[in-house]
Amino acid sequence: MELFYYMVFGGLAAVVAALELSKNNKDRINTSSAFNSFKNNYLLVYSLMMAGDWLQGPYVYYLYTTYGYGKGEIGQLFIAGFGSSMLFGTIVGSLADKQGRKRASVTYCITYILSCITKHSPHYKVLMLGRILGGIATSLLFSAFESWLVAEHFKRGFEQQWLSLTFSKAIFLGNGLVAILAGLFGNFLVDSLNLGPVSPFDAAAIFLAIGMAIILSSWTENYGDSSENKDLLTQFKGAAVAIASDEKIALLGAIQSLFEGSMYTFVFLWTPALSPNDEDIPHGFIFATFMLASMLGSSIAARLLARNSVKVESYMQIVFVVSSAALLLPILTSLLVAPSKVKGGGISFPGSLQLLGFCIFEACVGIFWPSIMKMRSQYIPEEARSTIMNFFRIPLNIFVCIVLYNVNAFPITVMFGMCSIFLFVASILQRRLSAIGDRPKAADWTMLKDKNAEPDELDDA
């Protein structure tokens, strides 16, 4: 492997270590022992949940190819996963608010374990079922756990600023360190122990089972809307009214969809961007480098969120502009540097520049996650938190399905240009959110829900 990769990885590791070791009192939040115990329990569970997710990622496509499926059939399986998340995500989110977030978190574990089990079968219908289960699990992963955390945090009387500490640590560990370790562990199982491409899924199921046991033994239940009316449609209507009547919630949803849509598109694009002529690149090591860059971003976010003088709505405008510029690099290099026609070999000079730009983008991703979690905790009403969060994922999943279906229809530079535009639009919307962030809410959840229920009561009459 070329020295360049080690230099980038080593440089990022040194910066992350320096940031973590150089924290002073201004960068730290003074908390209580009760909160630290609560935070550590959540971080342990969240890290186990993310380990179960990260272990699977690098081997899904490869496993399908070993079963003899082609690119088109594999693409349909991936579309089924995102489509499932889109169709069932809002339903399971609403059920999490109504039936309990702890119960929803346990459901995530069971659903994802069942999805892992289906990977043992080479039959297409069984694998399709596994993708559908995986899509449902993904919706729960990105809504139920955060909703439980926010509700439990305030139920126990902890200060709001302390929530930022949990968010930043969760991303640093779950989306950074755990991702790197999961990649190395998966590689050890498949390549070193020769246990086959299904072994990471078995390991993921074990981690999920351990996490489920901790949830069952140490978490208490909390709910969203505590009214006796458990009608799912009413919950949907109330969430939709909340989004439509509060510009801040609508802006937040649009910002999240634009950024995450660009992020998931980047996942599909970075490999062909770095190896347009089939250059030999170390995919696993590059993935670990990206995760290290994400850890750098979460470490920066932890410092920013610890300071009361810094508004998350303000610095996120800069983050979106920087991420937009980072994804412009493939277009700029294609215009300014003559493309090589030599097949194979090591990474090219334009590829090296793009890799550095992609690391900047991943650092922005690391800042984005705890920051968007912080804003969601401020603006989304507690009573329908999971429902609204999964509403936000509907346009995201539609966009990703369209990209997957047409991934070969457009040049890669066009796709990066589209992502860059989306991120720039996100910065504009973030500027608007910053301007209106201090305004009082249009109405509280109870008023919106009662207002929404009036037409139904008249119809019944």
C-alpha positions in Angstrom: 0.0 0.0 0.0 1.3 3.5 -0.9 2.8 5.8 1.7 0.2 8.4 0.8 -2.6 6.5 2.5 -0.5 6.0 5.7 0.3 9.7 5.8 -3.3 10.8 5.5 -4.4 8.3 8.1 -1.6 9.1 10.5 -2.1 12.9 10.1 -5.8 12.5 10.9 -5.1 10.3 13.9 -2.6 12.8 15.2 -5.0 15.7 14.9 -7.8 13.7 16.6 -5.5 12.7 19.5 -4.3 16.2 19.9 -7.8 17.6 20.0 -8.9 15.0 22.6 -5.9 15.4 24.8 -5.8 19.2 24.7 -9.3 19.8 26.0 -9.4 22.4 28.7 -12.2 23.4 31.1 -13.9 25.6 28.5 -14.1 22.5 26.2 -15.6 20.3 29.0 -19.0 20.3 30.6 -19.3 19.7 34.3 -21.8 17.0 35.0 -23.1 14.8 37.8 -22.2 11.2 38.6 -25.8 10.2 38.0 -25.7 11.7 34.5 -22.3 10.1 33.7 -23.7 6.7 34.7 -26.8 7.3 32.5 -24.6 8.5 29.6 -22.2 5.6 29.7 -25.1 3.1 29.7 -26.5 4.7 26.6 -23.1 4.9 24.9 -22.5 1.2 25.5 -25.9 0.3 24.0 -25.5 2.7 21.1 -22.0 1.4 20.3 -23.3 -2.2 20.3 -26.2 -1.2 18.0 -23.8 0.6 15.6 -21.4 -2.4 15.7 -24.2 -4.6 14.6 -24.9 -2.2 11.7 -21.3 -1.4 10.7 -20.2 -5.1 10.6 -22.7 -5.8 7.9 -22.1 -2.8 5.6 -18.8 -3.8 3.8 -20.0 -7.4 3.1 -23.6 -7.0 1.9 -22.8 -6.5 -1.8 -20.0 -9.0 -1.7 -22.2 -11.7 -0.1 -24.8 -11.2 -2.8 -22.1 -11.7 -5.5 -21.0 -14.9 -3.9 -24.5 -16.2 -4.3 -24.3 -15.5 -8.0 -26.4 -12.4 -8.3 -25.6 -9.7 -10.8 -25.5 -5.9 -10.5 -29.1 -5.4 -11.5 -30.5 -8.0 -9.0 -28.3 -6.6 -6.2 -29.5 -3.1 -7.1 -33.1 -4.3 -6.6 -32.2 -5.7 -3.2 -30.7 -2.4 -2.1 -33.7 -0.4 -3.5 -36.0 -2.8 -1.5 -34.1 -1.8 1.7 -34.5 1.9 1.2 -38.0 1.5 0.0 -38.9 -0.5 3.1 -37.4 2.2 5.3 -39.5 4.8 3.4 -42.8 2.8 3.5 -42.6 1.4 7.0 -40.4 4.0 8.7 -43.1 6.4 9.5 -45.3 3.6 10.8 -42.7 2.2 13.1 -41.8 5.7 14.2 -45.3 6.5 15.2 -45.6 3.1 17.0 -42.4 4.0 18.9 -44.1 7.2 20.2 -47.3 5.4 21.1 -46.1 2.0 22.3 -42.8 3.0 23.9 -39.3 3.8 22.7 -37.7 1.0 24.8 -40.0 -1.5 23.1 -39.1 0.0 19.7 -35.4 -0.3 20.5 -35.8 -4.0 21.4 -37.8 -4.4 18.2 -34.9 -3.0 16.3 -32.6 -5.7 17.7 -35.0 -8.5 16.9 -35.7 -7.2 13.4 -32.0 -6.8 12.6 -31.1 -10.2 14.0 -33.7 -11.8 11.8 -32.3 -9.8 8.8 -28.8 -11.2 9.6 -30.2 -14.8 9.8 -31.7 -14.5 6.2 -28.1 -13.9 4.9 -27.5 -17.6 5.3 -29.9 -18.4 2.5 -28.9 -18.0 -1.2 -32.6 -17.7 -2.2 -33.5 -14.4 -3.7 -36.9 -14.1 -1.9 -35.3 -14.8 1.4 -32.6 -12.2 0.8 -35.4 -9.7 -0.3 -37.2 -10.4 3.0 -33.9 -9.7 4.8 -33.5 -6.3 3.0 -37.1 -5.4 4.0 -36.4 -6.2 7.6 -33.1 -4.3 7.4 -35.0 -1.2 6.1 -37.4 -1.3 9.0 -34.5 -1.8 11.4 -32.7 1.2 10.0 -35.7 3.5 10.6 -35.8 2.4 14.2 -32.1 2.8 14.6 -32.2 6.5 13.5 -35.3 7.4 15.5 -36.2 5.2 18.5 -32.8 5.4 20.3 -32.5 9.2 20.0 -36.1 9.7 21.0 -35.6 7.5 24.1 -32.5 9.3 25.0 -34.0 12.8 24.8 -37.1 11.9 26.7 -35.2 10.0 29.4 -32.6 12.8 29.7 -35.2 15.4 30.6 -37.4 13.0 32.6 -34.4 12.5 34.9 -33.9 16.3 35.3 -30.6 16.6 33.6 -29.5 20.0 32.1 -30.2 20.5 28.4 -26.5 21.3 27.6 -25.5 17.9 28.9 -27.5 16.3 26.1 -24.9 17.7 23.6 -22.2 15.8 25.4 -24.0 12.5 24.9 -24.7 13.2 21.2 -21.1 14.1 20.4 -19.7 11.1 22.3 -22.2 8.8 20.6 -21.0 9.9 17.2 -17.4 9.8 18.1 -17.7 6.2 19.4 -20.6 4.7 17.4 -19.9 6.4 14.0 -16.2 6.6 14.3 -14.2 4.3 16.5 -16.8 1.4 16.4 -17.0 1.7 12.6 -13.2 1.3 12.3 -13.0 -1.6 14.8 -16.0 -3.3 13.1 -14.3 -3.0 9.7 -11.1 -4.6 11.1 -13.0 -7.3 13.0 -15.0 -8.2 9.9 -11.9 -8.4 7.8 -10.3 -10.6 10.5 -13.3 -13.0 10.4 -13.5 -13.2 6.6 -9.9 -13.0 5.5 -7.8 -14.2 8.5 -10.1 -16.9 9.9 -11.6 -17.7 6.5 -15.1 -18.0 8.0 -16.8 -16.7 4.9 -18.7 -13.5 4.0 -21.7 -14.5 6.2 -19.6 -14.5 9.4 -19.8 -10.7 9.9 -23.6 -11.0 9.9 -23.4 -13.7 12.6 -21.1 -11.5 14.7 -23.5 -8.6 14.2 -26.4 -10.7 15.5 -24.4 -11.5 18.7 -23.6 -7.8 19.3 -27.3 -6.9 18.8 -28.4 -9.7 21.2 -26.0 -8.4 23.9 -27.3 -4.8 23.4 -30.9 -6.0 23.6 -30.1 -7.8 26.9 -28.7 -4.5 28.4 -31.8 -2.6 27.2 -34.2 -5.0 28.7 -32.3 -5.1 32.1 -31.4 -1.4 32.5 -33.7 0.9 30.4 -37.1 2.3 31.6 -39.9 2.9 29.2 -40.9 6.3 27.9 -43.5 7.5 25.4 -44.4 10.3 23.1 -48.1 11.3 23.1 -49.5 9.9 26.3 -53.1 10.3 25.3 -55.4 7.3 25.3 -56.1 7.6 21.6 -53.8 5.2 19.9 -55.0 5.8 16.4 -52.1 5.7 14.0 -53.6 8.0 11.4 -54.3 10.7 14.0 -50.6 10.5 15.0 -49.6 10.9 11.3 -51.9 13.8 10.8 -50.6 15.5 14.0 -47.0 15.1 12.9 -47.8 16.5 9.4 -49.6 19.5 10.9 -46.7 20.1 13.2 -44.2 20.2 10.3 -46.5 22.3 8.1 -47.4 24.8 10.9 -43.9 25.4 12.3 -41.3 26.7 9.8 -38.4 25.7 12.0 -39.4 22.0 11.9 -40.0 22.1 8.2 -36.6 23.8 7.6 -34.9 21.2 9.9 -36.5 18.4 7.9 -35.4 19.8 4.6 -31.8 20.4 5.8 -31.6 16.9 7.1 -32.9 15.3 3.9 -30.6 17.4 1.7 -27.5 16.6 3.7 -28.2 12.9 4.3 -29.3 12.4 0.6 -25.9 13.8 -0.5 -24.1 11.7 2.1 -25.7 8.4 1.0 -25.1 9.3 -2.6 -21.4 9.9 -1.7 -21.3 6.4 -0.3 -22.1 5.0 -3.8 -19.8 7.5 -5.6 -16.4 7.6 -3.8 -15.1 4.2 -5.1 -15.6 5.0 -8.8 -14.3 8.6 -8.2 -11.0 7.4 -6.7 -10.5 4.5 -9.2 -12.0 5.6 -12.6 -9.4 3.5 -14.5 -9.6 0.5 -12.2 -6.8 1.8 -10.0 -5.9 -0.6 -7.2 -7.1 1.2 -4.0 -7.3 -0.2 -0.5 -11.1 0.1 0.1 -11.1 -1.0 3.7 -8.2 1.3 4.7 -9.8 4.3 2.9 -13.1 3.5 4.7 -11.2 3.5 8.0 -9.6 6.8 7.1 -13.1 8.3 6.3 -14.3 7.1 9.7 -11.3 8.7 11.4 -12.1 12.0 9.6 -15.7 11.6 11.0 -14.2 11.2 14.5 -12.3 14.4 13.9 -15.5 16.2 13.0 -17.4 14.9 16.1 -14.4 16.0 18.3 -14.7 19.5 16.9 -18.5 19.4 17.4 -18.0 18.5 21.0 -15.9 21.6 21.6 -18.4 23.8 19.8 -21.4 22.4 21.6 -19.7 22.8 25.0 -19.6 26.6 24.5 -22.8 28.5 25.3 -21.6 31.4 23.2 -21.5 29.4 20.0 -24.9 28.7 18.3 -25.2 25.5 16.5 -27.5 27.2 13.9 -24.6 29.6 13.1 -21.6 27.3 12.6 -23.6 24.7 10.6 -24.0 27.3 7.8 -20.2 27.2 7.4 -20.2 23.4 7.7 -22.6 23.0 4.8 -20.7 25.5 2.6 -17.4 23.6 3.3 -19.0 20.2 2.5 -20.5 21.6 -0.7 -17.0 22.8 -1.8 -15.5 19.4 -0.9 -17.8 17.6 -3.2 -16.9 20.0 -6.0 -13.4 18.6 -6.1 -14.1 15.7 -8.6 -15.6 18.3 -11.0 -12.6 20.7 -10.6 -10.0 17.9 -11.0 -11.7 16.6 -14.2 -11.6 20.1 -15.7 -8.1 21.2 -14.6 -6.2 17.9 -14.8 -6.0 15.8 -18.0 -7.5 12.3 -17.2 -5.2 9.4 -17.4 -5.9 6.6 -19.8 -3.6 4.1 -18.2 -5.5 1.2 -16.7 -4.7 -0.2 -13.2 -1.8 1.0 -11.1 -1.9 3.1 -7.9 -4.1 6.1 -7.1 -3.7 9.0 -9.5 -2.8 12.6 -8.6 -6.4 13.8 -9.1 -7.5 10.8 -7.0 -5.2 11.9 -4.2 -6.7 15.4 -4.2 -10.2 14.0 -4.2 -9.3 11.7 -1.3 -8.3 14.7 0.8 -11.5 16.5 -0.2 -13.5 13.5 0.8 -11.9 13.4 4.2 -13.0 17.0 4.7 -16.5 16.0 3.7 -16.4 13.2 6.2 -15.2 15.6 8.9 -18.3 17.7 8.1 -20.4 14.5 8.5 -18.9 14.1 11.9 -19.9 17.6 12.9 -23.3 17.3 11.3 -24.6 14.3 13.3 -24.4 15.6 16.9 -25.4 19.1 15.7 -28.5 18.0 13.9 -29.4 15.9 17.0 -29.0 19.0 19.1 -31.3 21.0 16.8 -33.9 18.1 16.7 -34.0 18.1 20.5 -34.7 21.8 20.5 -37.3 22.0 17.7 -39.2 18.7 17.4 -42.1 18.2 19.9 -41.5 15.3 22.3 -44.9 13.8 21.8 -44.3 12.9 18.2 -40.5 12.9 18.0 -40.0 9.5 16.4 -42.9 10.0 13.9 -41.6 13.4 12.7 -38.0 12.1 12.5 -39.2 9.3 10.2 -41.2 11.8 8.2 -37.9 13.5 7.5 -36.5 10.3 6.1 -39.3 9.9 3.4 -37.8 12.4 0.9 -34.3 11.0 1.8 -35.3 7.4 0.9 -37.1 8.5 -2.3 -34.0 10.4 -3.4 -31.6 7.5 -2.6 -33.9 5.0 -4.5 -33.9 7.3 -7.5 -30.1 7.6 -7.4 -29.7 3.8 -7.1 -32.0 3.2 -10.0 -30.2 5.7 -12.2 -26.7 5.4 -10.9 -25.4 4.5 -14.4 -27.5 7.1 -16.3 -25.4 10.2 -15.4 -21.7 10.9 -15.4 -20.2 10.8 -11.9 -19.3 14.6 -12.1 -23.0 15.4 -12.6 -23.9 13.4 -9.5 -21.3 15.2 -7.4 -22.4 18.5 -8.8 -26.0 17.7 -7.8 -24.8 16.8 -4.2 -22.8 20.0 -4.0 -25.9 22.1 -5.0 -28.0 20.3 -2.4 -25.5 21.1 0.3 -25.3 24.7 -0.7 -29.1 24.9 -0.6 -28.9 23.3 2.9 -26.6 26.2 4.0 -29.2 28.7 2.8 -32.0 27.0 4.7 -29.7 26.8 7.7 -29.2 30.6 7.5 -33.0 31.0 7.5 -33.3 28.7 10.5 -30.7 30.7 12.3 -32.6 33.9 11.7 -35.9 32.5 13.1 -34.5 30.1 15.7 -35.4 32.3 18.6 -39.0 32.8 17.6 -41.6 31.2 19.8 -43.3 28.0 18.5 -46.4 28.5 16.4 -48.4 26.3 18.8 -47.7 23.5 21.1 -48.4 19.9 20.3 -51.6 19.6 22.3 -53.2 22.6 20.5 -52.1 21.3 17.1 -53.4 17.8 17.8 -56.8 19.2 19.1 -57.1 21.4 16.1 -56.3 18.6 13.8 -58.9 16.3 15.5 -61.8 18.9 15.1 -62.6 18.0 11.4 -62.7 14.3 12.3 -65.1 14.9 15.1 -67.4 17.0 12.8 -67.3 14.2 10.2 -68.3 11.7 12.9 -71.2 13.9 13.8 
